[in-house]
Amino acid sequence: MYRYSLLIVEDDPFVGRVLPRFLRNALGADILCAAVSDPKSAADLGIEYLHTHYPDVVVLDGLDSHCRNVIDAANLLEIPAIVYSGDPDKYRGLGVPVCAKPDHTSLLETIRSILERLETLS
């Protein structure tokens, strides 16, 4: 059985510690986390990890104006992205699913939906 991998890009180190554990336990997936307190640095590290680790899905915080850069990099690599933000309305219209923090249930459902779609494609 294939073990999925997720990349979390986050500018809050606390969320960067809690969210990976939750998703690892809920999904049994391998988790890579780019959690840096500066939004631009988190985005840059996330883009580097996209290119070096090629995860199945990327979950990213809004990261202020740097969110688009991560989404664009993920799109170029054909990696599905999900924005997980405390201000979800700010990020709607980016062409990716948006889930509201701290609603882990909605995020988990969205990830599972994407993983199911990936399974049918393989």
C-alpha positions in Angstrom: 0.0 0.0 0.0 1.3 3.4 -1.0 2.0 5.8 1.9 1.1 9.4 1.0 3.3 12.4 1.8 2.1 15.8 2.8 4.0 19.1 3.0 2.9 21.7 5.5 4.0 25.3 5.0 3.3 27.4 8.0 4.4 30.6 9.6 3.3 29.7 13.1 5.8 27.3 14.8 3.1 26.1 17.2 0.8 25.1 14.4 3.9 23.7 12.7 4.4 21.3 15.7 0.7 20.4 16.3 -0.7 20.0 12.8 1.9 17.4 11.5 1.2 15.2 14.5 -2.6 15.4 14.0 -2.3 14.6 10.3 0.2 11.8 10.7 -2.1 10.1 13.3 -5.3 10.7 11.2 -3.9 9.7 7.8 -0.9 7.6 8.5 0.9 9.8 6.0 4.5 11.0 5.9 4.7 14.6 6.9 7.3 17.2 6.0 6.9 20.6 7.6 8.3 24.0 6.6 7.5 26.0 9.7 9.3 29.3 10.0 7.9 32.3 11.9 8.5 34.7 8.9 5.9 34.2 6.1 8.3 34.8 3.2 10.9 32.5 4.7 8.2 29.8 5.3 7.1 30.2 1.6 10.7 30.0 0.3 11.4 26.9 2.4 8.1 25.4 1.3 8.9 26.0 -2.4 12.4 24.4 -1.9 10.7 21.3 -0.2 8.2 21.1 -3.1 11.1 20.7 -5.5 13.3 18.4 -3.4 10.6 16.1 -1.8 7.7 16.2 -4.3 4.9 15.5 -1.8 1.5 14.3 -2.8 -0.3 17.3 -1.3 0.8 20.7 0.2 -1.2 22.3 3.0 -0.2 25.9 3.5 -1.1 28.8 5.8 -2.2 32.0 4.1 1.4 33.4 4.5 0.3 36.9 3.7 1.2 37.8 0.1 3.5 34.8 -0.3 0.8 32.2 -0.5 0.4 32.7 -4.2 4.1 31.8 -4.8 3.7 28.4 -3.1 0.5 27.7 -5.0 2.2 28.6 -8.3 5.1 26.3 -7.5 2.8 23.5 -6.6 0.8 24.0 -9.7 3.9 23.8 -11.9 4.7 20.5 -10.3 1.1 19.3 -10.5 0.9 19.0 -6.7 -2.5 19.7 -5.2 -2.5 22.6 -2.7 -4.9 23.5 0.2 -4.9 26.8 2.0 -5.5 26.4 5.7 -6.0 29.9 7.2 -7.6 31.7 10.1 -8.9 34.2 7.5 -10.2 31.9 4.8 -12.2 34.5 2.9 -9.0 36.4 2.1 -7.7 33.4 0.1 -10.8 32.3 -1.8 -10.5 32.7 -5.5 -6.9 31.3 -5.7 -8.1 28.2 -7.5 -7.4 25.8 -4.6 -9.5 24.5 -1.7 -9.5 26.8 1.4 -10.2 25.5 4.9 -10.7 27.6 8.0 -8.4 27.2 11.0 -8.8 25.7 13.5 -11.3 23.3 11.8 -9.2 20.2 11.5 -12.2 18.2 10.4 -12.8 20.2 7.3 -9.0 20.1 6.5 -8.9 16.3 7.0 -12.0 15.8 4.7 -10.4 18.0 2.0 -7.1 16.1 2.2 -8.9 12.7 2.0 -10.9 13.9 -1.0 -7.7 14.8 -2.8 -6.0 11.6 -1.9 -8.9 9.6 -3.1 -8.8 11.4 -6.4 -5.1 10.8 -6.7 -5.7 7.1 -6.0 -8.2 6.8 -8.9 -5.7 8.5 -11.2 -2.9 6.0 -10.5 
